[in-house]
Amino acid sequence: MAVIVKYVVERNGEEKMTFTSKAEADAYDKMLDMADELFSLLSESKLIEDEEKQEELSLYLAQRKEEVLYALGAKRKPTPKKPKVVKPVEEQDAEDAA
């Protein structure tokens, strides 16, 4: 018989998701916390009257935290690294001989 450890994220008595890693469960729980805060912010604004749409948008923004931070200017996008150019062996040998 195998023992399997599972981490369950629960909100208001409702099971939301199950993970095999504590780190993944913690990250998901943190994302849900962000979504809750965003929901409060959206509901205060009265821009979106439909609560279901507010919840969907809150979850969408929380799941895309990095992109939101880039858009707000709170975080810089990483600059793409230039690929390293590898010279063919023949060119390296010619340079070494010179």
PDB file as gemmi writes it, atoms N, CA and C in Angstrom:
CRYST1    1.000    1.000    1.000  90.00  90.00  90.00 P 1                      
ATOM      1  N   MET A   1       0.841  -1.170   0.000  1.00  0.00           N  
ATOM      2  CA  MET A   1       0.000   0.000   0.000  1.00  0.00           C  
ATOM      3  C   MET A   1       0.891   1.240   0.000  1.00  0.00           C  
ATOM      4  N   ALA A   2       0.595   2.183  -0.893  1.00  0.00           N  
ATOM      5  CA  ALA A   2       1.386   3.409  -1.009  1.00  0.00           C  
ATOM      6  C   ALA A   2       0.728   4.528  -0.207  1.00  0.00           C  
ATOM      7  N   VAL A   3       1.578   5.364   0.330  1.00  0.00           N  
ATOM      8  CA  VAL A   3       1.096   6.552   1.037  1.00  0.00           C  
ATOM      9  C   VAL A   3       1.301   7.739   0.109  1.00  0.00           C  
ATOM     10  N   ILE A   4       0.228   8.453  -0.162  1.00  0.00           N  
ATOM     11  CA  ILE A   4       0.301   9.603  -1.053  1.00  0.00           C  
ATOM     12  C   ILE A   4      -0.090  10.854  -0.277  1.00  0.00           C  
ATOM     13  N   VAL A   5       0.788  11.823  -0.288  1.00  0.00           N  
ATOM     14  CA  VAL A   5       0.522  13.085   0.385  1.00  0.00           C  
ATOM     15  C   VAL A   5      -0.107  14.033  -0.613  1.00  0.00           C  
ATOM     16  N   LYS A   6      -1.246  14.617  -0.232  1.00  0.00           N  
ATOM     17  CA  LYS A   6      -1.926  15.581  -1.091  1.00  0.00           C  
ATOM     18  C   LYS A   6      -2.160  16.852  -0.304  1.00  0.00           C  
ATOM     19  N   TYR A   7      -2.029  17.968  -0.994  1.00  0.00           N  
ATOM     20  CA  TYR A   7      -2.279  19.273  -0.404  1.00  0.00           C  
ATOM     21  C   TYR A   7      -3.536  19.832  -1.055  1.00  0.00           C  
ATOM     22  N   VAL A   8      -4.523  20.134  -0.241  1.00  0.00           N  
ATOM     23  CA  VAL A   8      -5.813  20.590  -0.734  1.00  0.00           C  
ATOM     24  C   VAL A   8      -5.974  22.070  -0.404  1.00  0.00           C  
ATOM     25  N   VAL A   9      -6.290  22.853  -1.421  1.00  0.00           N  
ATOM     26  CA  VAL A   9      -6.582  24.272  -1.218  1.00  0.00           C  
ATOM     27  C   VAL A   9      -8.092  24.368  -1.066  1.00  0.00           C  
ATOM     28  N   GLU A  10      -8.508  24.936   0.071  1.00  0.00           N  
ATOM     29  CA  GLU A  10      -9.928  25.029   0.381  1.00  0.00           C  
ATOM     30  C   GLU A  10     -10.286  26.480   0.681  1.00  0.00           C  
ATOM     31  N   ARG A  11     -11.407  26.923   0.160  1.00  0.00           N  
ATOM     32  CA  ARG A  11     -11.917  28.274   0.403  1.00  0.00           C  
ATOM     33  C   ARG A  11     -13.365  28.184   0.830  1.00  0.00           C  
ATOM     34  N   ASN A  12     -13.694  28.781   1.956  1.00  0.00           N  
ATOM     35  CA  ASN A  12     -15.074  28.816   2.465  1.00  0.00           C  
ATOM     36  C   ASN A  12     -15.694  27.417   2.494  1.00  0.00           C  
ATOM     37  N   GLY A  13     -14.916  26.439   2.930  1.00  0.00           N  
ATOM     38  CA  GLY A  13     -15.417  25.076   3.039  1.00  0.00           C  
ATOM     39  C   GLY A  13     -15.519  24.328   1.727  1.00  0.00           C  
ATOM     40  N   GLU A  14     -15.080  24.947   0.644  1.00  0.00           N  
ATOM     41  CA  GLU A  14     -15.163  24.325  -0.677  1.00  0.00           C  
ATOM     42  C   GLU A  14     -13.762  23.976  -1.164  1.00  0.00           C  
ATOM     43  N   GLU A  15     -13.586  22.729  -1.591  1.00  0.00           N  
ATOM     44  CA  GLU A  15     -12.296  22.286  -2.119  1.00  0.00           C  
ATOM     45  C   GLU A  15     -12.100  22.886  -3.503  1.00  0.00           C  
ATOM     46  N   LYS A  16     -11.001  23.640  -3.657  1.00  0.00           N  
ATOM     47  CA  LYS A  16     -10.736  24.313  -4.932  1.00  0.00           C  
ATOM     48  C   LYS A  16      -9.809  23.502  -5.831  1.00  0.00           C  
ATOM     49  N   MET A  17      -8.726  22.973  -5.256  1.00  0.00           N  
ATOM     50  CA  MET A  17      -7.745  22.268  -6.070  1.00  0.00           C  
ATOM     51  C   MET A  17      -6.897  21.388  -5.150  1.00  0.00           C  
ATOM     52  N   THR A  18      -6.377  20.305  -5.714  1.00  0.00           N  
ATOM     53  CA  THR A  18      -5.510  19.392  -4.974  1.00  0.00           C  
ATOM     54  C   THR A  18      -4.158  19.330  -5.670  1.00  0.00           C  
ATOM     55  N   PHE A  19      -3.093  19.341  -4.872  1.00  0.00           N  
ATOM     56  CA  PHE A  19      -1.728  19.342  -5.397  1.00  0.00           C  
ATOM     57  C   PHE A  19      -0.911  18.264  -4.699  1.00  0.00           C  
ATOM     58  N   THR A  20       0.154  17.841  -5.337  1.00  0.00           N  
ATOM     59  CA  THR A  20       1.079  16.892  -4.720  1.00  0.00           C  
ATOM     60  C   THR A  20       2.277  17.603  -4.108  1.00  0.00           C  
ATOM     61  N   SER A  21       2.377  18.903  -4.351  1.00  0.00           N  
ATOM     62  CA  SER A  21       3.496  19.699  -3.843  1.00  0.00           C  
ATOM     63  C   SER A  21       2.962  20.845  -2.974  1.00  0.00           C  
ATOM     64  N   LYS A  22       3.577  21.016  -1.803  1.00  0.00           N  
ATOM     65  CA  LYS A  22       3.166  22.096  -0.913  1.00  0.00           C  
ATOM     66  C   LYS A  22       3.423  23.454  -1.560  1.00  0.00           C  
ATOM     67  N   ALA A  23       4.518  23.588  -2.281  1.00  0.00           N  
ATOM     68  CA  ALA A  23       4.857  24.856  -2.933  1.00  0.00           C  
ATOM     69  C   ALA A  23       3.789  25.235  -3.961  1.00  0.00           C  
ATOM     70  N   GLU A  24       3.330  24.256  -4.744  1.00  0.00           N  
ATOM     71  CA  GLU A  24       2.283  24.527  -5.737  1.00  0.00           C  
ATOM     72  C   GLU A  24       0.978  24.924  -5.056  1.00  0.00           C  
ATOM     73  N   ALA A  25       0.642  24.238  -3.975  1.00  0.00           N  
ATOM     74  CA  ALA A  25      -0.582  24.565  -3.237  1.00  0.00           C  
ATOM     75  C   ALA A  25      -0.500  25.966  -2.648  1.00  0.00           C  
ATOM     76  N   ASP A  26       0.646  26.319  -2.089  1.00  0.00           N  
ATOM     77  CA  ASP A  26       0.828  27.662  -1.529  1.00  0.00           C  
ATOM     78  C   ASP A  26       0.725  28.736  -2.608  1.00  0.00           C  
ATOM     79  N   ALA A  27       1.318  28.478  -3.770  1.00  0.00           N  
ATOM     80  CA  ALA A  27       1.262  29.440  -4.875  1.00  0.00           C  
ATOM     81  C   ALA A  27      -0.172  29.632  -5.350  1.00  0.00           C  
ATOM     82  N   TYR A  28      -0.915  28.559  -5.443  1.00  0.00           N  
ATOM     83  CA  TYR A  28      -2.316  28.648  -5.877  1.00  0.00           C  
ATOM     84  C   TYR A  28      -3.148  29.406  -4.843  1.00  0.00           C  
ATOM     85  N   ASP A  29      -2.909  29.125  -3.567  1.00  0.00           N  
ATOM     86  CA  ASP A  29      -3.620  29.816  -2.496  1.00  0.00           C  
ATOM     87  C   ASP A  29      -3.327  31.315  -2.520  1.00  0.00           C  
ATOM     88  N   LYS A  30      -2.073  31.652  -2.766  1.00  0.00           N  
ATOM     89  CA  LYS A  30      -1.678  33.064  -2.861  1.00  0.00           C  
ATOM     90  C   LYS A  30      -2.365  33.740  -4.054  1.00  0.00           C  
ATOM     91  N   MET A  31      -2.457  33.020  -5.175  1.00  0.00           N  
ATOM     92  CA  MET A  31      -3.132  33.558  -6.352  1.00  0.00           C  
ATOM     93  C   MET A  31      -4.612  33.808  -6.047  1.00  0.00           C  
ATOM     94  N   LEU A  32      -5.241  32.893  -5.306  1.00  0.00           N  
ATOM     95  CA  LEU A  32      -6.640  33.095  -4.918  1.00  0.00           C  
ATOM     96  C   LEU A  32      -6.795  34.295  -3.988  1.00  0.00           C  
ATOM     97  N   ASP A  33      -5.813  34.517  -3.109  1.00  0.00           N  
ATOM     98  CA  ASP A  33      -5.837  35.712  -2.242  1.00  0.00           C  
ATOM     99  C   ASP A  33      -5.797  36.983  -3.088  1.00  0.00           C  
ATOM    100  N   MET A  34      -4.935  36.988  -4.106  1.00  0.00           N  
ATOM    101  CA  MET A  34      -4.854  38.148  -5.009  1.00  0.00           C  
ATOM    102  C   MET A  34      -6.177  38.359  -5.734  1.00  0.00           C  
ATOM    103  N   ALA A  35      -6.774  37.272  -6.188  1.00  0.00           N  
ATOM    104  CA  ALA A  35      -8.056  37.365  -6.890  1.00  0.00           C  
ATOM    105  C   ALA A  35      -9.127  37.950  -5.973  1.00  0.00           C  
ATOM    106  N   ASP A  36      -9.121  37.561  -4.707  1.00  0.00           N  
ATOM    107  CA  ASP A  36     -10.086  38.116  -3.745  1.00  0.00           C  
ATOM    108  C   ASP A  36      -9.907  39.626  -3.589  1.00  0.00           C  
ATOM    109  N   GLU A  37      -8.652  40.062  -3.491  1.00  0.00           N  
ATOM    110  CA  GLU A  37      -8.374  41.498  -3.354  1.00  0.00           C  
ATOM    111  C   GLU A  37      -8.778  42.253  -4.618  1.00  0.00           C  
ATOM    112  N   LEU A  38      -8.492  41.682  -5.766  1.00  0.00           N  
ATOM    113  CA  LEU A  38      -8.878  42.315  -7.028  1.00  0.00           C  
ATOM    114  C   LEU A  38     -10.401  42.377  -7.163  1.00  0.00           C  
ATOM    115  N   PHE A  39     -11.088  41.346  -6.702  1.00  0.00           N  
ATOM    116  CA  PHE A  39     -12.548  41.332  -6.734  1.00  0.00           C  
ATOM    117  C   PHE A  39     -13.107  42.487  -5.903  1.00  0.00           C  
ATOM    118  N   SER A  40     -12.536  42.696  -4.713  1.00  0.00           N  
ATOM    119  CA  SER A  40     -12.979  43.805  -3.864  1.00  0.00           C  
ATOM    120  C   SER A  40     -12.774  45.142  -4.567  1.00  0.00           C  
ATOM    121  N   LEU A  41     -11.636  45.284  -5.204  1.00  0.00           N  
ATOM    122  CA  LEU A  41     -11.329  46.516  -5.926  1.00  0.00           C  
ATOM    123  C   LEU A  41     -12.311  46.735  -7.079  1.00  0.00           C  
ATOM    124  N   LEU A  42     -12.573  45.694  -7.844  1.00  0.00           N  
ATOM    125  CA  LEU A  42     -13.497  45.805  -8.977  1.00  0.00           C  
ATOM    126  C   LEU A  42     -14.924  46.090  -8.518  1.00  0.00           C  
ATOM    127  N   SER A  43     -15.335  45.483  -7.422  1.00  0.00           N  
ATOM    128  CA  SER A  43     -16.709  45.701  -6.959  1.00  0.00           C  
ATOM    129  C   SER A  43     -16.896  47.116  -6.427  1.00  0.00           C  
ATOM    130  N   GLU A  44     -15.849  47.718  -5.896  1.00  0.00           N  
ATOM    131  CA  GLU A  44     -15.918  49.110  -5.447  1.00  0.00           C  
ATOM    132  C   GLU A  44     -16.054  50.067  -6.621  1.00  0.00           C  
ATOM    133  N   SER A  45     -15.507  49.697  -7.771  1.00  0.00           N  
ATOM    134  CA  SER A  45     -15.469  50.604  -8.917  1.00  0.00           C  
ATOM    135  C   SER A  45     -16.817  50.756  -9.605  1.00  0.00           C  
ATOM    136  N   LYS A  46     -17.675  49.770  -9.513  1.00  0.00           N  
ATOM    137  CA  LYS A  46     -18.985  49.769 -10.183  1.00  0.00           C  
ATOM    138  C   LYS A  46     -18.855  49.792 -11.706  1.00  0.00           C  
ATOM    139  N   LEU A  47     -17.680  49.519 -12.238  1.00  0.00           N  
ATOM    140  CA  LEU A  47     -17.494  49.468 -13.692  1.00  0.00           C  
ATOM    141  C   LEU A  47     -18.117  48.213 -14.296  1.00  0.00           C  
ATOM    142  N   ILE A  48     -18.071  47.144 -13.528  1.00  0.00           N  
ATOM    143  CA  ILE A  48     -18.664  45.888 -13.974  1.00  0.00           C  
ATOM    144  C   ILE A  48     -19.726  45.515 -12.938  1.00  0.00           C  
ATOM    145  N   GLU A  49     -20.969  45.528 -13.343  1.00  0.00           N  
ATOM    146  CA  GLU A  49     -22.067  45.244 -12.422  1.00  0.00           C  
ATOM    147  C   GLU A  49     -22.233  43.750 -12.141  1.00  0.00           C  
ATOM    148  N   ASP A  50     -21.970  42.922 -13.118  1.00  0.00           N  
ATOM    149  CA  ASP A  50     -22.159  41.484 -13.000  1.00  0.00           C  
ATOM    150  C   ASP A  50     -21.075  40.885 -12.098  1.00  0.00           C  
ATOM    151  N   GLU A  51     -21.495  40.322 -10.945  1.00  0.00           N  
ATOM    152  CA  GLU A  51     -20.543  39.753  -9.989  1.00  0.00           C  
ATOM    153  C   GLU A  51     -19.749  38.602 -10.583  1.00  0.00           C  
ATOM    154  N   GLU A  52     -20.376  37.806 -11.414  1.00  0.00           N  
ATOM    155  CA  GLU A  52     -19.683  36.677 -12.042  1.00  0.00           C  
ATOM    156  C   GLU A  52     -18.559  37.179 -12.947  1.00  0.00           C  
ATOM    157  N   LYS A  53     -18.825  38.248 -13.680  1.00  0.00           N  
ATOM    158  CA  LYS A  53     -17.793  38.836 -14.552  1.00  0.00           C  
ATOM    159  C   LYS A  53     -16.668  39.436 -13.717  1.00  0.00           C  
ATOM    160  N   GLN A  54     -17.012  40.055 -12.598  1.00  0.00           N  
ATOM    161  CA  GLN A  54     -15.989  40.596 -11.698  1.00  0.00           C  
ATOM    162  C   GLN A  54     -15.075  39.487 -11.199  1.00  0.00           C  
ATOM    163  N   GLU A  55     -15.698  38.364 -10.838  1.00  0.00           N  
ATOM    164  CA  GLU A  55     -14.929  37.228 -10.336  1.00  0.00           C  
ATOM    165  C   GLU A  55     -14.035  36.654 -11.425  1.00  0.00           C  
ATOM    166  N   GLU A  56     -14.572  36.510 -12.642  1.00  0.00           N  
ATOM    167  CA  GLU A  56     -13.785  35.983 -13.754  1.00  0.00           C  
ATOM    168  C   GLU A  56     -12.599  36.896 -14.064  1.00  0.00           C  
ATOM    169  N   LEU A  57     -12.842  38.198 -14.097  1.00  0.00           N  
ATOM    170  CA  LEU A  57     -11.767  39.150 -14.390  1.00  0.00           C  
ATOM    171  C   LEU A  57     -10.729  39.152 -13.274  1.00  0.00           C  
ATOM    172  N   SER A  58     -11.175  39.087 -12.033  1.00  0.00           N  
ATOM    173  CA  SER A  58     -10.249  39.046 -10.894  1.00  0.00           C  
ATOM    174  C   SER A  58      -9.332  37.840 -10.978  1.00  0.00           C  
ATOM    175  N   LEU A  59      -9.912  36.693 -11.281  1.00  0.00           N  
ATOM    176  CA  LEU A  59      -9.124  35.465 -11.393  1.00  0.00           C  
ATOM    177  C   LEU A  59      -8.166  35.541 -12.573  1.00  0.00           C  
ATOM    178  N   TYR A  60      -8.638  36.084 -13.692  1.00  0.00           N  
ATOM    179  CA  TYR A  60      -7.806  36.240 -14.888  1.00  0.00           C  
ATOM    180  C   TYR A  60      -6.580  37.116 -14.580  1.00  0.00           C  
ATOM    181  N   LEU A  61      -6.812  38.247 -13.936  1.00  0.00           N  
ATOM    182  CA  LEU A  61      -5.707  39.160 -13.616  1.00  0.00           C  
ATOM    183  C   LEU A  61      -4.737  38.537 -12.610  1.00  0.00           C  
ATOM    184  N   ALA A  62      -5.271  37.833 -11.620  1.00  0.00           N  
ATOM    185  CA  ALA A  62      -4.409  37.192 -10.615  1.00  0.00           C  
ATOM    186  C   ALA A  62      -3.556  36.100 -11.249  1.00  0.00           C  
ATOM    187  N   GLN A  63      -4.122  35.361 -12.196  1.00  0.00           N  
ATOM    188  CA  GLN A  63      -3.367  34.301 -12.869  1.00  0.00           C  
ATOM    189  C   GLN A  63      -2.273  34.879 -13.758  1.00  0.00           C  
ATOM    190  N   ARG A  64      -2.427  36.113 -14.173  1.00  0.00           N  
ATOM    191  CA  ARG A  64      -1.446  36.764 -15.049  1.00  0.00           C  
ATOM    192  C   ARG A  64      -0.742  37.911 -14.330  1.00  0.00           C  
ATOM    193  N   LYS A  65      -0.402  37.658 -13.097  1.00  0.00           N  
ATOM    194  CA  LYS A  65       0.211  38.654 -12.223  1.00  0.00           C  
ATOM    195  C   LYS A  65       1.427  39.327 -12.860  1.00  0.00           C  
ATOM    196  N   GLU A  66       2.319  38.532 -13.420  1.00  0.00           N  
ATOM    197  CA  GLU A  66       3.548  39.088 -13.998  1.00  0.00           C  
ATOM    198  C   GLU A  66       3.233  40.093 -15.103  1.00  0.00           C  
ATOM    199  N   GLU A  67       2.324  39.734 -16.013  1.00  0.00           N  
ATOM    200  CA  GLU A  67       1.962  40.627 -17.116  1.00  0.00           C  
ATOM    201  C   GLU A  67       1.298  41.899 -16.596  1.00  0.00           C  
ATOM    202  N   VAL A  68       0.495  41.768 -15.541  1.00  0.00           N  
ATOM    203  CA  VAL A  68      -0.155  42.940 -14.938  1.00  0.00           C  
ATOM    204  C   VAL A  68       0.900  43.871 -14.344  1.00  0.00           C  
ATOM    205  N   LEU A  69       1.881  43.303 -13.669  1.00  0.00           N  
ATOM    206  CA  LEU A  69       2.948  44.124 -13.087  1.00  0.00           C  
ATOM    207  C   LEU A  69       3.755  44.835 -14.174  1.00  0.00           C  
ATOM    208  N   TYR A  70       3.998  44.156 -15.294  1.00  0.00           N  
ATOM    209  CA  TYR A  70       4.681  44.803 -16.414  1.00  0.00           C  
ATOM    210  C   TYR A  70       3.835  45.952 -16.948  1.00  0.00           C  
ATOM    211  N   ALA A  71       2.543  45.714 -17.123  1.00  0.00           N  
ATOM    212  CA  ALA A  71       1.639  46.730 -17.670  1.00  0.00           C  
ATOM    213  C   ALA A  71       1.544  47.946 -16.752  1.00  0.00           C  
ATOM    214  N   LEU A  72       1.594  47.735 -15.450  1.00  0.00           N  
ATOM    215  CA  LEU A  72       1.514  48.840 -14.488  1.00  0.00           C  
ATOM    216  C   LEU A  72       2.851  49.551 -14.306  1.00  0.00           C  
ATOM    217  N   GLY A  73       3.898  48.988 -14.862  1.00  0.00           N  
ATOM    218  CA  GLY A  73       5.223  49.586 -14.723  1.00  0.00           C  
ATOM    219  C   GLY A  73       5.863  49.273 -13.381  1.00  0.00           C  
ATOM    220  N   ALA A  74       5.282  48.343 -12.639  1.00  0.00           N  
ATOM    221  CA  ALA A  74       5.816  47.967 -11.336  1.00  0.00           C  
ATOM    222  C   ALA A  74       6.979  46.991 -11.462  1.00  0.00           C  
ATOM    223  N   LYS A  75       7.117  46.433 -12.642  1.00  0.00           N  
ATOM    224  CA  LYS A  75       8.179  45.460 -12.878  1.00  0.00           C  
ATOM    225  C   LYS A  75       8.617  45.582 -14.330  1.00  0.00           C  
ATOM    226  N   ARG A  76       9.914  45.442 -14.547  1.00  0.00           N  
ATOM    227  CA  ARG A  76      10.436  45.511 -15.916  1.00  0.00           C  
ATOM    228  C   ARG A  76      10.467  44.138 -16.544  1.00  0.00           C  
ATOM    229  N   LYS A  77      10.158  44.132 -17.838  1.00  0.00           N  
ATOM    230  CA  LYS A  77      10.252  42.877 -18.576  1.00  0.00           C  
ATOM    231  C   LYS A  77      11.720  42.489 -18.682  1.00  0.00           C  
ATOM    232  N   PRO A  78      12.019  41.212 -18.532  1.00  0.00           N  
ATOM    233  CA  PRO A  78      13.409  40.792 -18.691  1.00  0.00           C  
ATOM    234  C   PRO A  78      13.834  40.979 -20.143  1.00  0.00           C  
ATOM    235  N   THR A  79      15.053  41.456 -20.312  1.00  0.00           N  
ATOM    236  CA  THR A  79      15.553  41.633 -21.677  1.00  0.00           C  
ATOM    237  C   THR A  79      15.970  40.274 -22.219  1.00  0.00           C  
ATOM    238  N   PRO A  80      15.564  40.003 -23.449  1.00  0.00           N  
ATOM    239  CA  PRO A  80      15.937  38.696 -24.019  1.00  0.00           C  
ATOM    240  C   PRO A  80      17.446  38.599 -24.186  1.00  0.00           C  
ATOM    241  N   LYS A  81      17.975  37.459 -23.823  1.00  0.00           N  
ATOM    242  CA  LYS A  81      19.419  37.252 -23.951  1.00  0.00           C  
ATOM    243  C   LYS A  81      19.748  36.927 -25.393  1.00  0.00           C  
ATOM    244  N   LYS A  82      20.851  37.502 -25.843  1.00  0.00           N  
ATOM    245  CA  LYS A  82      21.299  37.236 -27.204  1.00  0.00           C  
ATOM    246  C   LYS A  82      21.897  35.840 -27.253  1.00  0.00           C  
ATOM    247  N   PRO A  83      21.564  35.094 -28.292  1.00  0.00           N  
ATOM    248  CA  PRO A  83      22.135  33.750 -28.393  1.00  0.00           C  
ATOM    249  C   PRO A  83      23.648  33.835 -28.599  1.00  0.00           C  
ATOM    250  N   LYS A  84      24.338  32.948 -27.949  1.00  0.00           N  
ATOM    251  CA  LYS A  84      25.792  32.904 -28.080  1.00  0.00           C  
ATOM    252  C   LYS A  84      26.153  32.326 -29.441  1.00  0.00           C  
ATOM    253  N   VAL A  85      26.998  33.045 -30.145  1.00  0.00           N  
ATOM    254  CA  VAL A  85      27.426  32.600 -31.468  1.00  0.00           C  
ATOM    255  C   VAL A  85      28.639  31.693 -31.293  1.00  0.00           C  
ATOM    256  N   VAL A  86      28.524  30.491 -31.776  1.00  0.00           N  
ATOM    257  CA  VAL A  86      29.619  29.523 -31.684  1.00  0.00           C  
ATOM    258  C   VAL A  86      30.257  29.418 -33.057  1.00  0.00           C  
ATOM    259  N   LYS A  87      31.551  29.683 -33.086  1.00  0.00           N  
ATOM    260  CA  LYS A  87      32.275  29.589 -34.355  1.00  0.00           C  
ATOM    261  C   LYS A  87      32.546  28.132 -34.686  1.00  0.00           C  
ATOM    262  N   PRO A  88      32.525  27.821 -35.977  1.00  0.00           N  
ATOM    263  CA  PRO A  88      32.893  26.450 -36.369  1.00  0.00           C  
ATOM    264  C   PRO A  88      34.329  26.152 -35.957  1.00  0.00           C  
ATOM    265  N   VAL A  89      34.615  24.919 -35.718  1.00  0.00           N  
ATOM    266  CA  VAL A  89      35.950  24.486 -35.258  1.00  0.00           C  
ATOM    267  C   VAL A  89      37.031  24.940 -36.212  1.00  0.00           C  
ATOM    268  N   GLU A  90      36.771  24.923 -37.535  1.00  0.00           N  
ATOM    269  CA  GLU A  90      37.780  25.316 -38.496  1.00  0.00           C  
ATOM    270  C   GLU A  90      38.197  26.778 -38.298  1.00  0.00           C  
ATOM    271  N   GLU A  91      37.231  27.652 -38.028  1.00  0.00           N  
ATOM    272  CA  GLU A  91      37.549  29.075 -37.822  1.00  0.00           C  
ATOM    273  C   GLU A  91      38.348  29.270 -36.546  1.00  0.00           C  
ATOM    274  N   GLN A  92      37.989  28.519 -35.490  1.00  0.00           N  
ATOM    275  CA  GLN A  92      38.712  28.637 -34.230  1.00  0.00           C  
ATOM    276  C   GLN A  92      40.161  28.192 -34.405  1.00  0.00           C  
ATOM    277  N   ASP A  93      40.369  27.115 -35.140  1.00  0.00           N  
ATOM    278  CA  ASP A  93      41.723  26.608 -35.375  1.00  0.00           C  
ATOM    279  C   ASP A  93      42.529  27.625 -36.175  1.00  0.00           C  
ATOM    280  N   ALA A  94      41.908  28.285 -37.161  1.00  0.00           N  
ATOM    281  CA  ALA A  94      42.594  29.270 -37.987  1.00  0.00           C  
ATOM    282  C   ALA A  94      42.996  30.473 -37.139  1.00  0.00           C  
ATOM    283  N   GLU A  95      42.131  30.891 -36.221  1.00  0.00           N  
ATOM    284  CA  GLU A  95      42.443  32.027 -35.359  1.00  0.00           C  
ATOM    285  C   GLU A  95      43.563  31.670 -34.386  1.00  0.00           C  
ATOM    286  N   ASP A  96      43.518  30.458 -33.855  1.00  0.00           N  
ATOM    287  CA  ASP A  96      44.544  30.014 -32.915  1.00  0.00           C  
ATOM    288  C   ASP A  96      45.912  29.925 -33.595  1.00  0.00           C  
ATOM    289  N   ALA A  97      45.944  29.545 -34.854  1.00  0.00           N  
ATOM    290  CA  ALA A  97      47.201  29.400 -35.580  1.00  0.00           C  
ATOM    291  C   ALA A  97      47.799  30.760 -35.927  1.00  0.00           C  
ATOM    292  N   ALA A  98      46.984  31.803 -36.050  1.00  0.00           N  
ATOM    293  CA  ALA A  98      47.468  33.128 -36.454  1.00  0.00           C  
ATOM    294  C   ALA A  98      48.156  33.845 -35.356  1.00  0.00           C  
TER     295      ALA A  98                                                      
END                                                                             
